[in-house]
Amino acid sequence: MRLYLESNPEALCLVRSTLERASEVTHFQEPDCRAIVRSVDEALANVIRHAYKGRGGLPIEITCRRLYGGPGEKEPVGLEIELSDSGIAINPKKLAGRPLDEIRPGGLGLHFMKQSMDVVEFRRKSGRNLLRMVKYLAPSKPDHHTGGK
C-alpha cells in the first residue's frame, strides 16, 4: 500500500485509520496495532515539525508492506512501514530523544518509536529522508493437546 500526502496535520487522522486497519488485517493484537499507529503518527508529526519546519503542502510518501518469512509463505510475519520526505536533511547520528528523566513535554517520540517497533532505521538517499520501521508478529503459541503418549 502506498499513500501520498501533504504535510498537513489534518491528514494524520486518515493515515492513523488506514494503518490501524492494515495492522488488524495483518493479524496484530490490539496493543501492537496501537504501537504501530502511534509510531507512524509520531514520525509524521516529526516530519511536519522538524523536516518541513511546520510548512504545509509539502510531499510525504508512506509505503506499507506485509513481510513474509520466505518464498511461497502465505502468512505474514510482520509489517514494514517506510516514510519518505524531501525536508531538511537529518543526521541519523544526532537523532536522540531527550533523557527520560527530564520531566517536560516533547522529545519522547523517538523513544516511543524505538520501544514500540522492532526496527527503526533512518537514512538519507537522493535528497530524501527515509525512515524504515518494522513490527514483527509475535510467534503463535503452539496448541497443547492432551492424550496418548
C-alpha positions in Angstrom: 0.0 0.0 0.0 1.3 3.4 -0.8 -0.1 6.7 0.5 0.9 10.2 -0.9 0.0 13.1 1.3 1.0 16.6 2.0 2.5 18.0 5.2 -0.8 18.8 6.9 -1.6 17.7 10.5 -5.3 17.2 9.4 -4.2 14.3 7.1 -2.8 12.3 10.1 -6.3 11.0 11.1 -6.6 9.3 7.7 -3.2 7.8 8.0 -4.0 6.5 11.5 -7.2 4.9 10.3 -5.5 3.3 7.3 -2.6 1.9 9.4 -4.9 0.7 12.1 -6.8 -1.4 9.5 -3.6 -2.6 7.8 -2.2 -3.8 11.1 -5.5 -5.5 12.0 -5.7 -7.5 8.7 -2.1 -8.5 9.2 -3.3 -10.1 12.5 -1.6 -7.9 15.0 -3.0 -7.9 18.5 -4.6 -4.7 19.7 -1.6 -3.4 21.7 0.7 -3.9 18.7 -1.8 -2.2 16.4 -1.8 0.8 18.7 2.0 0.8 18.9 2.3 0.8 15.1 -0.2 3.6 14.6 1.4 5.7 17.4 4.9 5.2 16.0 3.9 6.3 12.4 1.8 9.2 13.8 4.8 10.4 15.8 7.1 10.0 12.8 4.8 12.0 10.6 4.4 14.7 13.2 8.2 14.9 13.4 8.5 15.2 9.6 6.0 18.1 9.6 7.5 19.8 12.6 11.2 19.3 12.0 12.0 18.3 8.4 9.4 20.8 7.0 9.6 23.3 9.8 5.8 23.4 10.0 5.2 24.3 6.4 2.1 22.8 4.8 1.6 21.3 1.4 4.9 19.5 1.1 5.1 15.9 0.0 5.3 12.8 2.3 5.1 9.3 1.0 4.2 6.3 3.1 4.7 2.7 2.0 3.3 -0.2 4.0 4.2 -3.8 3.1 3.4 -7.1 4.7 6.6 -9.1 5.3 6.7 -12.8 4.7 9.0 -15.5 6.0 10.2 -16.7 2.6 9.2 -17.6 -0.9 5.8 -19.2 -1.0 4.9 -18.3 2.5 1.2 -17.4 2.8 1.1 -15.9 6.3 2.8 -12.6 7.0 5.4 -12.4 9.7 5.3 -8.6 10.1 4.7 -5.2 8.7 7.2 -2.8 7.2 6.4 1.0 7.0 8.6 3.4 5.1 8.2 7.2 5.3 9.9 9.4 2.7 10.1 13.2 2.7 12.2 15.9 0.9 12.7 18.0 4.0 15.8 19.3 5.7 18.5 16.6 5.9 18.6 14.8 9.2 21.8 13.4 10.6 20.8 10.0 11.9 23.8 10.1 14.4 22.3 13.2 16.0 18.8 11.6 16.4 18.3 11.1 20.1 15.3 11.7 22.2 15.8 13.7 25.4 16.7 11.9 28.6 13.7 10.1 30.0 14.3 11.5 33.5 13.8 15.1 32.2 10.2 15.9 33.1 8.8 18.3 30.4 6.7 17.9 27.2 8.2 16.8 23.9 11.2 14.9 22.8 10.0 11.4 23.7 8.7 10.4 20.3 11.9 8.6 19.2 12.0 6.7 22.5 8.4 5.5 21.9 9.1 4.5 18.3 12.2 2.5 19.3 10.4 0.9 22.2 7.3 0.1 20.1 8.8 -1.1 16.8 11.3 -3.9 16.2 13.3 -1.9 13.7 13.7 1.8 13.4 16.2 3.0 10.7 16.9 6.5 9.4 18.9 7.3 6.3 19.3 10.0 3.6 19.1 9.0 -0.1 18.9 11.0 -3.3 17.9 14.2 -1.4 15.2 12.5 0.7 14.9 11.5 4.3 13.9 7.8 4.7 12.6 6.2 7.8 12.0 2.5 7.9 10.1 0.9 10.7 9.3 -2.8 11.1 7.0 -4.6 13.6 7.1 -8.4 13.7 4.1 -10.5 14.7 4.6 -12.3 17.9 5.0 -16.0 17.3 1.9 -18.1 17.8 1.8 -20.3 20.9 1.7 -24.0 20.0 -1.5 -25.8 20.7 -1.2 -28.2 23.6 -3.1 -31.4 23.2 -3.7 -33.9 25.9 -3.7 -37.6 25.4 -2.0 -40.5 24.1 1.7 -40.9 24.7 
